Amino acid sequence: MDTRQQAIDAAFHVIAESGVQGATYRKIAAQAQLSPGTLTYHFPSIDDLLLAAFRQFADTISQGFHARMQAANGPEQACEAVVDLICGEVWPTTAHLLLSFELYAMAARSEAYRGVMHQWMAQSQIALQLCFDADTARVMDALIEGLTIHQVLGAQPLPRAQILRTVQAQAGLQTRGN
């Protein structure tokens, strides 16, 4: 593994453990088993390192989601793919959810991080447009964001069947039993 990737992987770990506020060169260097000087050689500022990590994170999640949407055969399977994302079957780990929450917070405060978020949203909508029209894809993306947060942080996560009915309704599909 190259040094840049080693630093990015360590940044993921530190952000998931300590949040962005706790992600220092020193902590990331220790996690990566690199000197702080090596980090500054590859990433002149901590923001350069964190932005590189968040860009890679968003790209990785987007690629997985794109592949899942591409594999969907028809609107019913596309709705199932969306529900899989919401219910945690696409996100690889809880740490990935923590990283997304950290990115949301940083995007609210910084234009550079907001750019990463905009790119991630665009990639998500492109994946959703493999199965849905552009307007539905945009609303579906927002639905995914909100319901995922409620599933992870809510006191009572919604049942999968209820989420599926909601997604199907948004997609304009007739739902059974309603």
N, C-alpha and C positions, 0 to 999 in steps of 0.2 A: 504494500500500500504506500502511496506517495505521502509526503509530509503534509501537503495541503489537505488531502482527504483525511488523514489522521487527525488533524486539527479540527476539521469540520465534524467528524464523528465524535470527538471529545466535546465539542461545543454542544452537540445534540444532548449528550449525556448530562452535562452541567446545567443546561437550560431546563431540562426535564426535572432535574433534582433541585435546583436552586432558583429557577426563574431567570429572566434576563437580568434583573437587578443583581443577582449573585454570580453572573457569568463574567468573571474577570480573566484577564490574561493568565494570571497566576494559577487560578483553579483549572482553566482549560489546559494550560501547559502541563500541569501535574497529571491531569486525567489522560492526556495524550502521551505522557512520558517524554516531553520535549522541553527545551528551555524556553522561557518567555522571549528571549531574543530570536529564536527560530520562528516563533509565531509572528513577531513584528516584522521579520524579514518577508514572510509570505502575506501578512495582513497588517498593513501599516497602522490601522486603528482597530479597536475592538468592534466598532460598527462594521468595518470591512469584513471581519470574520463572521459576525452574527448575520449580516446580510447574505453572505455566501452560504451559510448554513440554512437560513430560511429559504433562500432560492432553491437550493437542492431539495430541501424538505418538500416544498410546494410542488416542484417538478416530479418528484418521486410519487407523491400521493396522486397527482394529476395523471401520471402515466398508468398507475394501477386502476384508477377510476375509468380512464379512457378505454383501457383493455376490457374492463367489465362491461361497459356500455356497448362496445364494439361486438362483444360476444352475445349480446341480447338479440334474440330473434323475435321481433315484433314488440308491440307496445306493452303487453302483459309482462314479458321478461324484462323489458326496460324498467317498468315500475318495480319489479322485484329487485333489480340492480340498485335502484335508488334506495329502496328500503334496506337493502343489505348495507349500504353506506351509512344510513342513519342509525341502524341498530348495531353497528360495530363489527360487521362482518367483512368490511373492506379495509378499515383502519388496522394496520398491523399490530399496534400495541397501545396501551394506555398512555405511554410516553409520547406517542404521536399526537394524541389528543391534547396533552399538556402543551406540546410545542405549538399546536394551532392556537390555543388560547393565548399563549405568550405573543404570538404573531399578531393576533387581533388587537391586543393591548398596545403593542408597539405601533401598529398601523394607525391607531387612533391618535398617536402623538407625533408621528414622524412621516414626512412625505416619502422618504426613501423606502420605509417599510410598507407604506401604503401602496407604493408601486409594486412591491412583491405581492401584496394582497390582490391588487387589481389584475396582475398577470395570472395569479392562481384562479381568480373568479372567471377570467376570460377562458382559461384552459378548461375549467369545469363546464362552462357553458358550451364550449366547442364539443366536449364529450357528450353532453346532454343533447346537443343538436344532431347527434348521430341517430337519435330516436324520437326527438320532439322538435316542434317548430321553435323559432328563436324566442318568441314571447314566453312560451311555456317553459323553455329551458331556463330563462332568466328567473322566473318565479320558482321553478323547481330548485334552482341553486340556492335561493334564499330560504326555501322550505327546508332543504337539507341542512343548511347552517343552523337555523333556529331549532329544528327538531333534534339535531345531534346534541346541541348544548343542553336541551331539556332532558334528553335521554341520559346524558352523563351526569349532569348536576342536579336534576330534578329529584324531589323527594319520592315521587311515584312515576317512574318511567311509563310511557304509554305502551300498551300491548302492541306487538308487531302487527296483528290483524287490523287494528285501528289506524296505524300509520299507513299500512298498505291501502286501506280504503281512502284515506286522505290523498295519498299520492295518485291513486287511480282517478279520483274525482278531479284533481288538478290536471291530469292528463286527458280528461274528457272521456274516460272509460266508464261504462256502466258497471256498478259494483253489485255483486250478489248479496242478497239478504237485506237490501235497503229499499 
